[in-house]
Amino acid sequence: MSGVALEEAERFRQEASEEVDREQKILDKVNQPRKGFTVGWIIAFIILGISVYILFLNEIGFLFWILMAFILYGFNFVIWFLPTSRNKADKAEKEKLKLSGKSVKGPVRYILKKKKGLGVEIGLTMFLSGMVPLALSFFVLFGIGIIFGVYFAFARNLYDHNQALSVLVQIFVILAFFVALIILKPQERGFAQTARKLKGRYGSAQGRGRIMAIFIMAVVGIFLAALGLMFIGAILAPGGTWHELLSLMQEKGYYNTSILLLVFIAEVILMRHFQAVSGKRMANRLLTNRIDMIKEGTLRPLDGALSTASASKSPSIEQKVFEDAKTNFYSIVIYDIFEHNFFGYSPVYVVGPRISYVLNEDALAHVR
C-alpha cells in the first residue's frame, strides 16, 4: 500500500494546526463584549415599546410599519453598501494570495470550471447564509405586523378582510422561508448535506426495487418543488405586496414621507441590532463546530498516524488516512467567516468562500 512521506504529512498537519489557532482567535473575538452592545439592547427595547404603544393607538401606523418591513425585507442587502469595517483576516488573506502568485480576479469562473456543483453551492451559501442572521429581525418586525394586522382587520374590522389576509399570508410565507433556512443551515453547508442525504436515500431505494425508487423520487420531487415555490414566493412576491400597500396609502391619503422616514429609522435600528445578536450566536456555534471537526477529523487521525509511524520508524503514513484528513479539512475551510461592523459597532458575521482555497486545485479536489 502506498504511503505519504512524513515531511508532507507534518507540513499539512502544521497547516491544519495553524487554521485551528486562527479560528480560535476569531472565536475569542466573537465572544468578547463589544462596545455599544448593551446600549443597543436598551435602544431596541425603547423603540419597541414606543412603537407598540403608537401602533395600538393609531391603526394607520400599522400600514406604515408593515410597508417598511416589506421594503426592508426586499432591500436589506443595501445595508452592505454602507461604510463598514472588516476584520484584519481579510487583508491577511489578500496578502497570502499575492505571495502565491495567483490572481484574485474571476474566482467564480475558476470554481465553476473545476467543480460546477460546488460553485453553485458557494453562490447559494453566500446569498442565503447572509439571510440567516436576519431571521430574528424579521420575526420581530413581521411578528408585530401580524399581531396588529389581526387586531385591526379582524377584531376591530378597520381593514378589508381579504386584503389583510393576503398580506398576512405573504408574511407567513416569508417567515416559513426563514424557518427553512434555520433548519437547512446554509452557513454550515446544509444544502450540500441535504443533497447528499437525498441522493443516498434514492440510492438505497433503488436496491429495494423499482416501486420504492419511484416512491422516493416522488417524495424528493414534491419536497424540492415545495421548497422552490416557497423560496420564489418569499423572494419575489414581497415586491408586489409593498407596491400595493403604498398605492392603498396614497389613495386613502395616509401617505406621509416624514412618518415613513421615522418608521424606517426605527426598523433599521431594530433589524441591525437583532441581526448582530443572531449573527454572534451563529458565528459562535459555527466556529466552535469547525474547530472541533478539524481537531477530530484531521488533527487526531494525523497525530495517530504520525505516532504509529514514529514508533515503527516508518518513513511514511497510510495514504488513506492522509487523504481522509485532507478531505475533512478542505471541506471545512473552503468557507470562511467574515465580520462587518459600523466602525467597531454592531458587528454581523457572514459566510463566504476562502479565496486562497477556492483557487487551490488540491483543495478543490478534496472538497466533498
C-alpha positions, 0 to 999 in steps of 0.5 A: 500500500502506498504511503505519504512521506512524513515531511508532507504529512507534518507540513499539512498537519502544521497547516491544519494546526495553524487554521485551528489557532486562527479560528480560535482567535476569531472565536475569542473575538466573537465572544468578547463584549463589544462596545455599544452592545448593551446600549443597543439592547436598551435602544431596541427595547425603547423603540419597541415599546414606543412603537407598540404603544403608537401602533395600538393607538393609531391603526394607520401606523400599522400600514406604515410599519408593515410597508417598511418591513416589506421594503426592508425585507426586499432591500436589506442587502443595501445595508452592505453598501454602507461604510463598514469595517472588516476584520484584519483576516481579510487583508491577511488573506489578500496578502497570502494570495499575492505571495502565491502568485495567483490572481484574485480576479474571476474566482467564480469562473475558476470554481465553476470550471473545476467543480460546477456543483460546488460553485453553485453551492458557494453562490447559494451559501453566500446569498442565503447564509447572509439571510440567516442572521436576519431571521430574528429581525424579521420575526420581530418586525413581521411578528408585530405586523401580524399581531396588529394586522389581526387586531385591526382587520379582524377584531376591530374590522378597520381593514378589508378582510381579504386584503389583510389576509393576503398580506398576512399570508405573504408574511407567513410565507416569508417567515416559513422561508426563514424557518427553512433556512434555520433548519437547512443551515446554509452557513454550515453547508446544509444544502450540500448535506441535504443533497447528499442525504437525498441522493443516498436515500434514492440510492438505497431505494433503488436496491429495494426495487423499482416501486420504492425508487419511484416512491422516493423520487416522488417524495424528493420531487414534491419536497424540492418543488415545495421548497422552490415555490416557497423560496420564489414566493418569499423572494419575489412576491414581497415586491408586489405586496409593498407596491400595493400597500403604498398605492392603498396609502396614497389613495386613502391619503395616509401617505406621509414621507416624514412618518415613513422616514421615522418608521424606517429609522426605527426598523433599521435600528431594530433589524441591525441590532437583532441581526448582530445578536443572531449573527454572534450566536451563529458565528459562535456555534459555527466556529466552535463546530469547525474547530472541533471537526478539524481537531477530530477529523484531521488533527487526531487521525494525523497525530495517530498516524504520525505516532504509529509511524514514529514508533515503527520508524516508518518513513511514511503514513497510510495514504488513506488516512492522509487523504481522509484528513485532507478531505475533512479539512478542505471541506471545512475551510473552503468557507470562511467567516467574515465580520462587518461592523459600523466602525467597531459597532454592531458587528454581523458575521457572514459566510463566504468562500476562502479565496486562497482555497477556492483557487487551490486545485488540491483543495478543490479536489478534496472538497466533498 
